[in-house]
């Protein structure tokens, strides 16, 4: 089948590229941080679980990996989740949620809610919540959905370069940004693969585009001056503040999209230590 016949033929190459770039960083994270890794199933969804080896976990974090909603896996985010697990003394649950284009919106969100409900049934208090890029979008969509149903969300929410707005205006806001890790031209195809005809203004897909309901959790957001999604992050922070939420944004000069995953950067370690301090019970 040709590219013209299959509009998502590019996805396979994007997945290979991600694996080649971030697989070695995942291995380094496992060597560096004292933690145990296994697999659990929650709400019918396979999940990676991280536990600190040296101290008992003090809380549980539900974490969604990034990858444009069409690639990624919990392993590739170990440079982020491993230090958070150890530094904040957290049990971390990272679902292997559905990816587009094979399983478009709202499949991942349905799974996210199933995992959330299963965790809430077994924990004394709701889990903390975090995610990066598309995983940040999924975390925002989950909170949006929970609050719209009158349910409680997490006490704290950490978002690393979250994708807040999939509408045409939201995507256009990234034009011209020189991000070495993610081109503005790559955003619209990812949105198309994920939404596949669904309304991009659906608040579960674009929380930054609509009204916010309910009591939002304390939120820590990170971005950088070269982050292709920075305009949406800053706009989302202002929207949350206007809704009465306590929001902190760290905007690191010179840094790009989800720079925290690049373990060779000193700025990554600084940001992750700040996030760990925010999440630590």
N, C-alpha and C positions, 0 to 999 in steps of 0.2 A: 504494500500500500504506500503510495507516494505521500509527501508532505502535504500536497494539496488535498488529498483524500483523507488524511489523518491530521487534523489541526494540532494534535498533541504529540506528534512524533518526536518533538524536541525534549519531552519529559525524560525519556530513557537516558539521554546523554547528560541531562542536568543531574540525574540521580548518580550516575557514574562519577561525575566531577565532584560532587559533594562527598562521596565515599572516599575518593582518592585524597582529597584535601584534608578531611577531618578525621579519617580513620587513625592516622598516626598520632594526632593530638589526643584522641580518646585513649590510646594505649599509654601515652605518657601520663595522663590523669590517673589511670589505674595504678601505675607504678609509684606515683608521687603521694597519693592520698590514702590513708589507712581506712579502708571501708570494705564492706562485704556487698556483693552484687548477686541477686537471684531474680527469679521470675515469679510473679503471682498473677492470679486472674481475679479481677474485681468487676462486678456488673457485667460479666461476660466478655470483658476486654482484657487481653494480655497486657501486662505491665512490667516494666523493669522496676525493681526495688533496690534502693541503696540504704545501707545502715552503717553508721560509724562503728569502727571496731574498738576504739579505746574508751568510749563513754556511751552510756545508754542514751538513746534519743529522747529529747525533751518535748518534741512535737512532731507532727507529720505535715509534710509539704506535698501538694499535688502540683506536678510540674509538666508543662506541655512543651515539647521540643519544637524547633522551627524548621523551615525548609520550604516556605512558599505554599504550604498546603498540598504540595505535590511531590515532596521528597523529604528525607530526613528520617531519623530514628533516635531513640533515647541515647544510644551509644555515642552519636556525634555531638551530643551536648554534655558529655562527661567533663570536658574542661570547665563547664559551669556548675553542673550539679554535684560533682565530686567535692570541690572546695566548699560549696554551700552545705553539703551533708556533714562534713567534718567540722567546719568553723562554726556553724550554727547548731550543731548537735541535732540534726534532723533525720527522721526517716523520710525518704523521698520516694514517691510513687510517680513514675513516668509512663503514662499509657502509650501503647503502640496504636495510636488512633488512625482511623481510615484516611487514606490519601486520595486526592483527585489525580487524574481525571477518572480513575476507575470508580471511585466512590465520592461523588461531589457533595457539596453542601445540601442538607445539614447533617450528613452521616457522622462526621467527626464530632459535631456538637451533641448529637444524640448519645454517642459513646461517652463523651465528657460528662454529661449529666448522669449517665448510668454509673460511671466510676465514682463520681461525687456522692451520689446517693448511697452506694455501697460503703464508701468510707465513712460517711456520717452515721451509718447504722452500727459501725463497729468501734468508732472513736468516742471518747467522752465529750470532746468539743470538735466543731468543724475543722477540717484541715486548713492550713495556710495555702495560698495559691500563688503560682508564678508561671511565667512563660516568656519565651523570646520570639520576636518576629511574628511568624504565623501562629506560633504557640501563644504569644501574647494576645493575638487576635482571638484565639480560641478561649483563653482565660477571660478576656473582656466579654466575649459572647456568652460564656457560661454565667458570669455574674449578672449580665443583662437579663438572661433568661430566668435565672433564679429569682431575682428581684421582681420581675414582671409577674411571676407566679405567687408572689407574696412569701417566698421562702427566704431563709437567712443565707447570706453569703459568707465568705471568709472574713476573719478579723483583720487580716493583712494581705495585701496584694502587691507582688513585685513584678514589674514588666520591663524587659530588656528590649529596647528598640521595637516596641509592639506595632503591629500593623493595625491601625485604628480605623481607617476609612478606605473602603474599596469602591466608592462611588467615582464617577469620572472626574469630578472636581478634586476629590482626595488624591487620585492618582496623578492628576495634572500638577498638583502642588509639589511633586518631586522632580519635575522637569528641571534640567540644568544643574542638578547637584552632582558634584564630582565625588562619587563614592567608589573606592577601589574594590569593594567586595560585592556590590550589587548595583547594576545599572538601572537607571529609571526606566529604560526600555523593557526590562524584564518583569516589571510589576504588573502591567496590564495582562500579559499572557497568563501569569499565575492566577490573577483574579478570574479570568475567563475559564481556566481549567477548574477552578474551585466552584464557581457559581453556576456555570452552565445553564444560563437562562433565569436563575433566581434574581430577585431584585437586589441590586448592590446596596440599596439604602435600607434593607432589612436591618434593624438595630442589632440583631444577633451576628450579622456579618460585618456591619460598619457601625460599631458603637459610637464612633466619633461623629457620625452624620445625623443622629437623631436625638430626641429628648431622653434624659436619663431618669429612671424611676427608682424609688426606694432609697435606702440608706447605704451609700457606698462605703466600702472598707477603706481604712488607711492604705495609702498607695505610694509606692516608691517606683519611679520611672527613670530609665536611663536612656541616653542618646549621646550623640556627638556632633560636632559642627559639620562633619562630612557625611552624616547618616542620611541615606536616601529617604528614610521615613521620618526624619526629624520634624518637618512641618506638621505632620499628623500627630506626632507625640506631643508637641507643644500645644497644639490646639486641643487635644484630648485633656491635657492637664488643666487648661483653663476651663474647659467644660465641667470637669470634675470639681474644681474649686467653686465654680458658680453653683453647683448642686450641693455644696456644703461639705464635700469630702476633704480630708486632710491629705494633701499631695505634696510630695517632694520630688523634684526633677533634678538629676545630675546631668549636665550638658558638658561633656568633656571636650575641650578644644582639640582639634586635629583628628579626632577619632571618628570612625565610620560605623556602618551597620553591625550591631552586635559585636563590637570589638572585644567584648569579654571572652569570646570563644577562642581568641588568639592568645594562647597561653604564653607566648614569647613576649608579650607587651607588658611593661610595668603597669600601665594604666588599667589593664584587665584585672590584675591582682588587687589594685586599689578599689576599683568598682565592686568587685565580688566581695571584698571584705566589708564594704559599706552595706551591700545587700544582705550579707550574713548577719551583720549587726542589727539591721532592720527586722529580719525574720526571727532572730534568736529570742526564745521565750524569756 
